[in-house]
Amino acid sequence: MDLFTLSDMWTFFLAFFLTLPIVTLVHEAGHVLAARMFGAKINFTIGAGKRLFKIGPLEVKRMYFMDGWCQYDKLKYDRKWVHILIYLSGSIANLIVILLVNYLIYQGTLPVHIFFYQFVYFSVYFIFFSLFPFKTGEGQPSDGLAIYEVIKYGRKADPLD
């Protein structure tokens, strides 16, 4: 059995430069949809570094494969459970898409392919690490820490506490 070889480089590049950003987009879209359901004004970003382009509330940065986040303000229904649902919704979106991909593979609609394996793998990774409570190097709370702060303090998490 070969380990990682030069022939695996294409798969590696696809995983990090295509699959991971798609998983990030699914995750952030979950937050966006939930926030919009409750009347929030939103902005969301895919990537890190300098801006590549901005379309409406979506900003894509040069290192589009690195990160993602969603900011929301002015909820029409400003309740504790709404904030919790918004913070959970990224992981919920990832879970729904995992289940959908697995179902479609099981039904024979999608082929068994490394892309879908990687997609599900990165989606599970996203769910785990987004719900793990911590602050990023930039002081941003993970979804898990934001949920903890909403439960403990009864307010939306402040990114730079």
DANORRA-V862094 format. One record per residue. RES is the residue in one small letter. PHI is phi in whole degrees, -180 to 180 (* if undefined). PSI is psi as a letter, one per 20 degrees, with the letter a starting at -180 (999 if undefined). Layout:
res phi psi
RES PHI PSI
RES PHI PSI
//
This chain:
res phi psi
m * p
d -81 q
l -88 b
f -74 p
t -127 r
l -59 h
s -68 i
d -89 i
m -61 h
w -61 g
t -64 g
f -59 g
f -63 g
l -62 g
a -61 g
f -86 h
f -106 i
l -126 g
t -65 g
l -61 g
p -63 h
i -66 g
v -62 g
t -62 g
l -62 g
v -60 g
h -61 g
e -67 h
a -62 h
g -60 g
h -63 g
v -60 g
l -61 g
a -65 g
a -64 g
r -66 h
m -59 h
f -105 k
g 78 j
a -79 q
k -89 p
i -126 q
n -139 p
f -141 q
t -129 p
i -115 p
g 105 a
a -141 r
g 93 b
k -73 q
r -67 p
l -86 g
f -161 r
k -136 p
i -127 o
g 57 c
p -82 i
l -96 p
e -118 p
v -113 p
k -104 r
r -56 g
m -92 m
y -61 i
f -93 j
m -97 h
d -161 r
g -169 q
w -159 r
c -130 p
q -119 q
y -136 q
d -145 r
k 55 l
l -67 p
k -72 h
y -116 n
d -88 n
r -124 q
k -57 g
w -66 h
v -69 g
h -60 g
i -60 g
l -62 g
i -63 g
y -67 h
l -77 h
s -64 h
g -64 g
s -68 h
i -63 g
a -62 g
n -60 g
l -65 g
i -60 g
v -70 h
i -58 g
l -63 h
l -65 g
v -61 g
n -62 g
y -62 g
l -66 h
i -68 g
y -60 h
q -78 i
g 86 j
t -73 g
l -106 q
p -80 q
v -73 o
h -148 q
i -58 h
f -58 g
f -70 h
y -60 g
q -65 h
f -59 g
v -66 g
y -59 g
f -66 h
s -66 g
v -63 g
y -57 g
f -61 g
i -60 g
f -60 g
f -75 h
s -74 h
l -88 i
f -73 p
p -79 o
f -162 r
k -107 p
t -73 r
g -60 h
e -89 j
g 87 j
q -79 p
p -77 q
s -67 r
d -60 h
g -63 g
l -68 h
a -62 g
i -63 g
y -57 g
e -68 h
v -64 g
i -66 g
k -74 g
y -105 i
g 71 k
r -143 r
k -61 q
a -65 p
d -92 p
p -57 h
l -117 k
d -63 999
//
